[in-house]
Amino acid sequence: MRVPLAMRSFPAARRLPAACVLALAGCSDSQGPAVEATCPDHLVTVSVTGPSTATPSFTWTPACAVSVLQVTALDPASGVAWVISGRQQNIIPSNVGYGQVPFGAQESVAPTVLVAGASYEVHVQRAVASQGGTTLVDGGVTTFTH
Protein backbone atom coordinates (compact mmCIF):
# COMPACT_ATOMS: atom_id res chain seq x y z
CA MET A 1 0.00 0.00 0.00
CA ARG A 2 1.30 3.39 -0.91
CA VAL A 3 1.19 5.99 1.89
CA PRO A 4 0.10 9.45 0.72
CA LEU A 5 2.72 12.18 1.04
CA ALA A 6 0.68 14.06 3.66
CA MET A 7 0.66 10.99 5.92
CA ARG A 8 4.43 10.49 5.60
CA SER A 9 4.87 13.87 7.24
CA PHE A 10 2.60 12.93 10.15
CA PRO A 11 3.41 9.42 11.46
CA ALA A 12 0.65 9.68 14.06
CA ALA A 13 -1.89 10.12 11.27
CA ARG A 14 -1.10 6.58 10.05
CA ARG A 15 -1.96 5.14 13.45
CA LEU A 16 -5.16 7.17 13.86
CA PRO A 17 -7.49 4.83 11.91
CA ALA A 18 -6.30 1.82 13.89
CA ALA A 19 -6.65 3.70 17.17
CA CYS A 20 -10.21 4.70 16.25
CA VAL A 21 -11.17 1.12 15.43
CA LEU A 22 -9.68 -0.18 18.67
CA ALA A 23 -11.39 2.52 20.70
CA LEU A 24 -14.76 1.76 19.16
CA ALA A 25 -14.33 -1.99 19.52
CA GLY A 26 -13.63 -1.58 23.22
CA CYS A 27 -16.77 0.43 23.84
CA SER A 28 -19.98 -1.22 24.91
CA ASP A 29 -23.42 0.22 24.91
CA SER A 30 -24.04 0.63 28.63
CA GLN A 31 -27.51 2.03 27.94
CA GLY A 32 -28.61 -0.95 25.82
CA PRO A 33 -31.08 -3.50 27.15
CA ALA A 34 -30.02 -6.70 28.85
CA VAL A 35 -32.49 -9.18 27.40
CA GLU A 36 -32.80 -12.84 26.55
CA ALA A 37 -31.75 -13.57 23.00
CA THR A 38 -34.58 -15.92 22.12
CA CYS A 39 -38.27 -16.00 22.74
CA PRO A 40 -39.88 -19.45 22.39
CA ASP A 41 -42.55 -19.36 19.67
CA HIS A 42 -42.26 -15.56 19.90
CA LEU A 43 -44.94 -15.63 22.63
CA VAL A 44 -44.70 -13.76 25.90
CA THR A 45 -46.93 -13.22 28.93
CA VAL A 46 -47.49 -9.48 29.34
CA SER A 47 -47.99 -7.98 32.81
CA VAL A 48 -48.79 -4.50 34.06
CA THR A 49 -47.37 -3.31 37.37
CA GLY A 50 -48.00 -0.24 39.48
CA PRO A 51 -51.07 0.97 41.32
CA SER A 52 -53.92 2.28 39.17
CA THR A 53 -53.11 5.86 40.20
CA ALA A 54 -49.46 5.62 39.16
CA THR A 55 -47.73 5.39 35.81
CA PRO A 56 -47.89 1.72 34.79
CA SER A 57 -44.90 -0.38 33.78
CA PHE A 58 -45.12 -3.18 31.26
CA THR A 59 -43.16 -6.40 31.63
CA TRP A 60 -43.28 -9.72 29.87
CA THR A 61 -41.85 -13.18 30.39
CA PRO A 62 -39.67 -14.53 29.10
CA ALA A 63 -37.83 -11.20 29.13
CA CYS A 64 -36.87 -11.29 25.45
CA ALA A 65 -36.78 -8.05 23.50
CA VAL A 66 -39.73 -7.04 21.32
CA SER A 67 -40.08 -4.73 18.33
CA VAL A 68 -43.38 -2.96 19.09
CA LEU A 69 -45.20 -2.02 22.29
CA GLN A 70 -48.65 -0.48 21.83
CA VAL A 71 -51.14 0.74 24.42
CA THR A 72 -54.70 1.19 23.16
CA ALA A 73 -57.79 2.37 24.99
CA LEU A 74 -60.58 -0.22 24.93
CA ASP A 75 -63.03 2.64 24.35
CA PRO A 76 -62.98 2.90 20.53
CA ALA A 77 -63.48 6.66 20.69
CA SER A 78 -60.18 7.07 22.57
CA GLY A 79 -57.97 5.06 20.20
CA VAL A 80 -54.24 4.45 20.50
CA ALA A 81 -52.68 5.85 23.68
CA TRP A 82 -48.97 5.20 22.98
CA VAL A 83 -46.72 3.27 20.58
CA ILE A 84 -42.98 2.64 20.57
CA SER A 85 -41.07 0.73 17.94
CA GLY A 86 -37.69 -0.90 17.51
CA ARG A 87 -37.83 -0.15 13.76
CA GLN A 88 -38.21 -3.80 12.72
CA GLN A 89 -35.66 -4.93 15.34
CA ASN A 90 -36.28 -6.64 18.68
CA ILE A 91 -34.63 -4.05 20.92
CA ILE A 92 -37.35 -3.03 23.39
CA PRO A 93 -36.60 -4.71 26.73
CA SER A 94 -39.12 -5.96 29.25
CA ASN A 95 -40.05 -3.48 32.02
CA VAL A 96 -40.95 -0.31 30.16
CA GLY A 97 -42.66 2.55 31.98
CA TYR A 98 -45.58 4.20 30.21
CA GLY A 99 -44.27 7.14 28.17
CA GLN A 100 -40.60 6.18 28.67
CA VAL A 101 -38.86 5.34 25.40
CA PRO A 102 -36.08 2.77 25.86
CA PHE A 103 -32.64 3.38 24.35
CA GLY A 104 -32.65 2.67 20.61
CA ALA A 105 -36.43 2.67 20.24
CA GLN A 106 -38.53 5.39 18.65
CA GLU A 107 -41.89 6.75 19.64
CA SER A 108 -44.49 6.35 16.87
CA VAL A 109 -47.39 7.79 18.87
CA ALA A 110 -46.76 10.16 21.78
CA PRO A 111 -48.33 9.08 25.08
CA THR A 112 -51.75 10.43 25.93
CA VAL A 113 -52.90 10.99 29.49
CA LEU A 114 -54.31 7.76 30.88
CA VAL A 115 -57.83 8.25 32.20
CA ALA A 116 -58.56 6.98 35.72
CA GLY A 117 -61.02 4.08 35.57
CA ALA A 118 -60.51 3.54 31.83
CA SER A 119 -59.43 0.15 30.46
CA TYR A 120 -56.49 -0.31 28.11
CA GLU A 121 -54.88 -3.10 26.12
CA VAL A 122 -51.10 -3.61 25.95
CA HIS A 123 -49.90 -5.46 22.87
CA VAL A 124 -46.32 -6.45 22.02
CA GLN A 125 -44.98 -7.74 18.72
CA ARG A 126 -41.71 -9.41 17.75
CA ALA A 127 -39.80 -9.00 14.50
CA VAL A 128 -38.93 -12.26 12.75
CA ALA A 129 -36.97 -12.82 9.59
CA SER A 130 -39.07 -13.88 6.63
CA GLN A 131 -38.62 -14.20 2.92
CA GLY A 132 -38.19 -10.75 1.55
CA GLY A 133 -37.61 -8.97 4.86
CA THR A 134 -38.93 -8.81 8.39
CA THR A 135 -42.43 -9.64 9.61
CA LEU A 136 -44.04 -8.55 12.87
CA VAL A 137 -45.73 -11.36 14.79
CA ASP A 138 -47.96 -11.08 17.82
CA GLY A 139 -46.01 -11.63 21.01
CA GLY A 140 -48.57 -11.15 23.76
CA VAL A 141 -51.42 -8.99 24.98
CA THR A 142 -53.11 -8.09 28.26
CA THR A 143 -55.59 -5.51 29.53
CA PHE A 144 -55.49 -3.23 32.54
CA THR A 145 -57.61 -0.54 34.18
CA HIS A 146 -55.88 2.67 35.13
ABEGO torsion letter per residue (X at the ends): XBBBAAAAABAAAAAAAAAAAAAAAABBBAABBBBBABBBGGBBBBBBBEBAABBBBBBBOBABBBABBBBBBABAAAEBABBBBAGGBBABBBGBBBGBBBBGBBBABBBBBBBBGBBBBBBBBBBBBBBGEBBBBBABBBBBBX
